Amino acid sequence: MTEAAGPKSKRILVTGGTGLVGRAIQKVVADGEGRPDEEWLFVSSKDADLTSAAETKALFEKHKPTHVIHLAAMVGGLFKNIRCNLDFWRRNVHINDNVLHSAYECGVQKVVSCLSTCIFPDKTTYPIDETMIHNGPPHSSNFGYSYAKRMIDVQNRGYFEQHGCRFTAVIPTNIFGPHDNFNIEDGHVLPGLIHKVYLAKQSGSALTVWGTGKPRRQFIYSLDLARLFLWVLREYEEVEPIILSVGEEDEVSIKEAADAIVEAMDFKGELIFDTTKADGQFKKTASNAKLRRYLPGFQFTPFKQAVQETCAWFSANYASARK
């Protein structure tokens, strides 16, 4: 038995710490993946308004982190993005600039920011990889969010070249899991469908899925992503971003995702596709070859099992879930 751990050498500040990914990291750390030399600090918008430079700097000076996982962002599903592209651009650019500059000013050793596969060019070849981020404009439906997120990669490169900072970013595919935003209007596709199935089951009505059901997505379970975030924070040394995703062979259609939710929630009603609603991008298949070179043996939770766990969480926490 070793002696009691000495002082914590890493103070890890997680912005957006109460969101989908932040909660997953909290759980993974609490369930045994944390290390004795790490102190974890999860903050939310209640702790500071990160669109304010002064509040962001005060947060960093208060907690004096050595490492940062930057998850905070203004996020939303397809239909909210279409309505509010300017808001997505402005808020996210302010948040990201404030967080990265405060990290630099406070001498943070490493920052891992969270990007998204929706930032990639709309017109592209598949599978997408890390070298393609800036090869053309993103899809017009969410250009504000996409360009703001791309700028994190630009800033990471700038802080490294000018100041030697180890700021990097990860690019997950479609994340889902407990503590997601299950809002039907403004949420992402999977949590929105889970909420719809829950309500259709309660009212005995048909389930209406927006769009054709044909678009394809790679879904990553938030708890798998959390484990990968810890690896990136501790082991990944590149400034260049890394895609965190299941393999291309694990891509599923929206219809297949809906079927998995229907099965997990034992829904017996009719399934209708409202083809008057927009589909968004047909696919954004990403390559996880770089991740697999580093971690060939990483085990992802099977999609159906992850969907089942998420549906069970939502049903058990319906009253308090974000919706």
C-alpha positions in Angstrom: 0.0 0.0 0.0 1.5 3.3 -1.0 1.4 6.3 1.4 -1.5 8.8 1.2 -1.4 10.8 -2.0 0.5 14.0 -1.8 -0.8 17.4 -3.0 -2.9 17.3 -6.1 -0.6 18.2 -9.0 -3.3 18.7 -11.6 -6.3 21.0 -11.1 -8.6 20.3 -14.0 -11.3 22.9 -14.8 -14.2 21.6 -16.9 -16.3 24.3 -18.5 -19.8 23.3 -19.4 -19.4 20.9 -16.6 -23.1 20.2 -16.1 -24.0 19.4 -19.7 -24.1 16.1 -21.5 -20.4 15.5 -21.8 -19.5 17.3 -18.5 -21.9 15.0 -16.5 -20.4 11.9 -18.3 -16.9 13.0 -17.3 -18.0 13.5 -13.7 -19.5 10.0 -13.7 -16.4 8.3 -15.2 -14.1 10.2 -12.8 -16.3 9.3 -9.8 -16.5 5.6 -10.9 -12.8 5.0 -10.7 -11.2 6.6 -13.7 -9.9 9.6 -11.8 -6.4 9.6 -10.5 -5.1 10.6 -7.0 -3.0 13.5 -8.3 -6.0 15.0 -10.1 -8.5 17.6 -8.6 -11.6 18.0 -10.8 -13.6 21.2 -10.9 -16.8 21.2 -12.9 -18.3 24.7 -13.6 -21.4 25.8 -15.4 -23.0 29.1 -16.6 -24.1 29.6 -12.9 -20.4 30.0 -12.0 -19.5 32.5 -14.7 -20.8 34.0 -17.9 -18.1 32.9 -20.3 -19.2 35.4 -22.9 -17.8 38.0 -20.5 -14.0 38.4 -20.6 -13.9 39.8 -17.1 -16.0 36.9 -15.6 -14.0 34.3 -17.4 -10.7 35.7 -16.2 -12.1 35.9 -12.6 -13.1 32.3 -12.8 -9.6 31.2 -13.9 -7.9 33.4 -11.2 -10.2 31.9 -8.5 -9.6 28.2 -9.4 -6.1 28.5 -10.9 -6.4 25.4 -13.1 -3.4 23.6 -14.5 -5.5 21.8 -17.2 -8.8 22.7 -18.8 -11.5 20.7 -20.7 -13.5 23.3 -22.6 -17.0 22.0 -23.3 -19.1 25.2 -22.7 -20.9 26.3 -25.9 -24.2 27.6 -27.2 -25.6 24.4 -28.8 -28.8 23.3 -30.5 -30.3 21.0 -33.1 -30.8 21.6 -36.8 -33.9 23.8 -36.5 -32.6 26.1 -33.8 -29.3 26.5 -35.8 -31.3 27.5 -38.9 -33.1 30.2 -36.9 -30.2 31.7 -35.0 -26.9 31.4 -37.0 -25.7 34.9 -35.9 -26.3 34.1 -32.2 -24.5 30.8 -32.5 -21.5 32.6 -34.1 -21.2 35.5 -31.7 -21.8 33.7 -28.4 -19.4 30.8 -29.3 -16.6 33.1 -30.6 -16.8 35.1 -27.4 -16.8 32.1 -25.1 -13.9 30.4 -26.9 -11.7 33.5 -27.1 -12.3 34.2 -23.4 -11.6 30.7 -22.3 -8.4 30.2 -24.4 -7.0 33.6 -23.6 -7.7 33.3 -19.9 -6.0 29.8 -20.0 -3.0 31.4 -21.7 -2.8 34.3 -19.2 -3.1 32.0 -16.2 -0.4 29.6 -17.4 -2.6 26.6 -18.0 -0.5 23.7 -19.2 -3.1 22.1 -21.5 -6.5 22.8 -22.9 -8.7 20.2 -24.6 -11.6 21.9 -26.4 -14.6 20.1 -28.0 -15.4 20.6 -31.7 -18.0 18.8 -33.8 -18.2 16.9 -37.1 -20.7 19.4 -38.3 -17.9 21.9 -38.7 -16.5 20.0 -41.8 -17.1 21.2 -45.3 -20.5 20.4 -46.8 -19.0 19.4 -50.1 -16.4 16.8 -49.3 -15.2 13.3 -49.9 -15.9 10.6 -47.3 -14.8 9.5 -44.9 -13.9 12.9 -43.4 -10.6 13.1 -41.5 -8.8 15.7 -39.4 -6.9 17.3 -42.3 -10.2 18.5 -44.0 -11.6 20.9 -41.5 -10.8 24.1 -43.5 -11.2 22.7 -47.0 -14.5 24.5 -47.8 -17.6 26.1 -46.3 -19.7 24.2 -43.8 -23.4 23.2 -44.4 -25.5 26.4 -44.6 -27.9 25.2 -41.9 -25.4 25.8 -39.1 -22.6 28.0 -40.5 -22.5 30.3 -37.5 -21.8 27.4 -35.0 -19.4 25.7 -37.5 -17.2 28.7 -38.2 -17.0 29.6 -34.5 -15.9 26.0 -33.7 -13.4 26.0 -36.6 -11.8 29.1 -35.1 -10.8 27.1 -32.0 -8.5 25.1 -34.3 -7.1 28.3 -35.7 -6.5 29.7 -32.2 -4.9 26.5 -30.9 -2.4 26.7 -33.8 -1.8 30.4 -33.0 -1.3 29.9 -29.3 1.2 27.1 -30.0 3.2 29.0 -32.7 3.4 32.3 -30.8 3.4 31.1 -27.2 4.2 27.4 -27.2 0.8 26.5 -25.6 -0.4 22.9 -25.6 -4.0 23.7 -26.6 -5.7 21.0 -28.7 -9.2 19.9 -29.6 -11.3 16.7 -30.1 -14.0 16.3 -32.8 -16.7 13.9 -31.6 -19.5 12.6 -33.8 -23.1 12.8 -32.6 -23.0 12.5 -28.8 -25.9 11.1 -26.8 -26.5 9.8 -23.3 -27.9 10.7 -19.8 -28.2 14.4 -19.0 -28.7 15.3 -22.7 -31.1 18.1 -23.7 -34.3 16.2 -24.7 -36.1 19.2 -26.0 -38.1 18.2 -29.1 -37.8 21.6 -30.9 -34.2 22.5 -30.1 -32.4 19.3 -29.1 -30.4 16.9 -31.2 -32.0 14.1 -33.1 -31.6 11.1 -30.7 -32.7 12.8 -27.4 -35.5 14.5 -29.3 -36.7 11.1 -30.6 -36.4 9.5 -27.1 -38.7 12.3 -25.7 -41.1 11.9 -28.7 -41.4 8.1 -28.1 -41.9 8.7 -24.4 -44.8 11.1 -25.1 -46.3 9.0 -27.9 -46.3 6.0 -25.5 -48.0 8.0 -22.8 -50.7 9.3 -25.1 -51.2 6.2 -27.2 -50.6 8.2 -30.4 -48.4 7.6 -33.4 -44.7 8.5 -33.4 -43.8 11.2 -36.0 -40.2 11.4 -37.1 -39.1 14.6 -38.8 -37.6 14.0 -42.3 -37.2 10.9 -44.4 -35.3 8.8 -41.8 -32.6 8.2 -44.4 -29.8 10.5 -43.2 -26.9 8.5 -41.6 -25.0 9.4 -38.4 -22.2 8.0 -36.2 -23.5 8.1 -32.6 -21.0 8.1 -29.7 -22.2 7.3 -26.2 -21.3 10.2 -23.8 -19.7 7.8 -21.3 -17.4 6.4 -24.0 -16.5 9.9 -25.1 -15.8 10.8 -21.4 -13.2 8.0 -21.2 -11.6 9.2 -24.4 -11.5 12.8 -23.1 -9.4 11.5 -20.1 -7.0 9.8 -22.5 -6.6 12.9 -24.6 -6.0 15.1 -21.5 -3.4 12.8 -20.2 -1.7 11.2 -23.2 -2.5 13.0 -26.5 0.3 15.4 -27.3 -0.6 16.9 -30.7 -2.0 20.4 -31.3 -3.8 19.0 -34.3 -7.3 17.8 -33.5 -8.4 14.2 -33.3 -11.8 12.7 -34.3 -13.4 10.7 -31.5 -15.9 8.3 -33.1 -17.1 4.8 -33.6 -16.0 3.3 -36.9 -17.5 4.0 -40.3 -19.1 0.5 -40.1 -21.2 1.6 -37.1 -23.0 4.5 -38.9 -26.8 4.2 -38.5 -29.7 5.8 -40.3 -32.2 8.0 -38.4 -34.8 5.3 -39.1 -32.5 2.7 -37.5 -31.9 5.0 -34.5 -35.7 5.5 -34.2 -36.2 1.7 -34.3 -33.6 1.2 -31.5 -35.5 3.7 -29.3 -38.9 2.1 -30.1 -37.5 -1.3 -29.1 -35.8 0.1 -25.9 -39.0 1.8 -24.8 -41.3 -1.0 -25.9 -43.4 1.3 -28.1 -46.1 -0.5 -30.0 -47.6 2.4 -31.9 -47.3 3.5 -35.5 -44.1 5.1 -36.9 -44.7 8.1 -39.4 -42.0 10.0 -41.3 -42.9 13.7 -41.9 -41.1 14.3 -45.2 -42.1 18.0 -45.3 -39.5 18.6 -42.6 -35.8 19.1 -43.5 -33.3 16.3 -43.3 -30.1 18.4 -42.8 -26.9 16.8 -44.1 -27.4 13.3 -45.5 -24.2 12.0 -43.9 -21.0 13.2 -42.4 -19.1 9.9 -42.1 -15.9 10.4 -40.1 -12.8 8.3 -40.0 -11.5 7.2 -36.6 -8.3 5.8 -38.1 -6.2 8.3 -36.2 -7.8 7.3 -32.9 -7.4 3.6 -33.7 -3.7 4.2 -34.4 -3.3 5.5 -30.8 -5.9 3.2 -29.2 -6.5 0.1 -31.3 -8.2 -1.8 -28.4 -10.7 0.8 -27.2 -14.1 -0.8 -26.7 -17.2 1.3 -27.5 -20.5 0.5 -25.8 -22.8 -1.2 -28.4 -25.3 1.3 -29.8 -28.4 -0.6 -28.7 -27.1 -1.0 -25.2 -26.2 2.7 -25.0 -29.7 3.7 -26.3 -31.3 1.4 -23.8 -29.3 3.0 -20.9 -30.2 6.5 -22.1 -33.9 5.7 -22.5 -33.9 4.1 -19.0 -32.2 7.2 -17.6 -34.7 9.6 -19.3 -37.7 7.6 -18.1 -36.4 7.5 -14.5 -35.5 11.2 -14.5 -38.3 12.6 -16.7 -39.3 15.2 -14.1 -35.8 16.8 -13.9 -34.4 16.1 -17.3 -33.7 19.0 -19.6 -36.6 19.1 -22.1 
